[in-house]
Amino acid sequence: MKLTVLIAAALGFGLLNGCGGEKHDKAAEAPPPVQVVDEGGVTLITVDHPDRFPVTTAAQYASTSTLNVTGTVNPDVSRTIPVISIASGRVVAIHTQIGAYVKKGQLLMEVQSTDISNAFDQYLKAVNDERLARTQDERAKILYEKGAIAKSQLEIADDSEQDAQTDLTAAEQQLHFLGVDPAHPSLIAKVYSPATGVVIAQNVTNAAATGVTYSGSSTAFTIADLSQVWVICDVYENDLPMVHVGQTADIRLNAYPDHVITGTISEIDAVLDPSIRTAKVRIQVPNPDHLMRIGMFATATFHGRRLQDHTSVPASAILHLHDRDWVYVPAGEGKFKRVGVVGGAMLPGGMQEVVSGLAAGQQVVTRALELQNTVDQ
């Protein structure tokens, strides 16, 4: 009787242990949903349901090669005009400032000058001399008609009157040259804008106007017509074969990245920068609405003339992570491999160019971000 009870107890204990062990083994044998393994710098991801992440084949398309370079907006030198005052003296009033839009003939500043007083003095003397010479010439004509003087004396009087008229004309022109009306003399010379444009440089200010001597320098103001501007870019020596004078370029401003302006290369520098091995490339760009401002950063895109084969994938297949671009490619047996690529320009139809790292015909995961989110969980 005791032996029977012991055997039954032993059997019952064994059955309980067996049941508990079976449950433990099933939990241990179940595969994890995601497993990430780093093998020699290559990231392999194992998922239990790889069919949840559809794949697509990288396509191939033909297009011209492109070159992207950076540059800045600069004024067109041929449309840049210095403001010059011939009269030297003290600047007593300024009527504009840097960055202002001015029209041709607009008053910019006023200069109090002794040059004007000297020129007006010469003008008054020329007026008096011409009046006297004209009176003497008229008297000589009357005397000659009456036979009182010889013809040579009349010719001398005529010559003196002509010389006096020449001196008067020169004195009048000098006053006009200084910006003074002979009929309304003033010691103040008014300086007007020689052209319509934007004031891009100013070397005189209101605070420094009183007592400042202005000696007719051409650097008081500089006016630029910004309806045409230059975008000057640096192109590396190895990329120079891709650009040539007369070639068009697509200009994108950092301030307006979605706005594309077409320009034309007008000059390629003949001398390279010896430190960074680049040449300055000048692009002539129309700017009728003055959207482009001096000093703005811009990106110029040059297109080659020969068709080249490129690789493209859906834009959703490229993952931007840690300042790099990645794609996931199937590695067999429910595994995916993360591969670094260089993403290019966006293409129509939701596609994106792959510059390097992937060849046409390779398979990639269509929704790379979804797979990455699964890994992060």
Buried (B, 14 or more C-beta within 10 A) or exposed (E): EEEEEEEEEEEEEEEEEEEEEEEEEEEEEEEEEBBEEEEEEEBBBBBEEBEEBEBBEBBEBEBEEBBBBEBBBBBBEEBBBEBEBBBBBBBBBBBBEEEBEBEEEBBBBBBBBEBBBEBBEBBEEBBEBBEEBBEBBEEBBEBBEEEEBEEEEBEBBBEBBEEBBEBBEEBBEBBEEBBBEBEEBBBBBBBBBBBBBBBBBBEBEEEEBEEBEBEBEEEBBBBBBBBBBBBBBBBBEEBBEBBEEEBEBBBBBEEEEEEEBEBBBBEBBEEBEEEEEBBBBBBBBEBEEEBBBBEBEBBBBBBBEEEEEBBBBBBBBBBEEEEEBBBBBBBEEBBBBBBEBEBBBEBEEEBBBBBEBBEBEBBBBBBBBBBBEBBEE
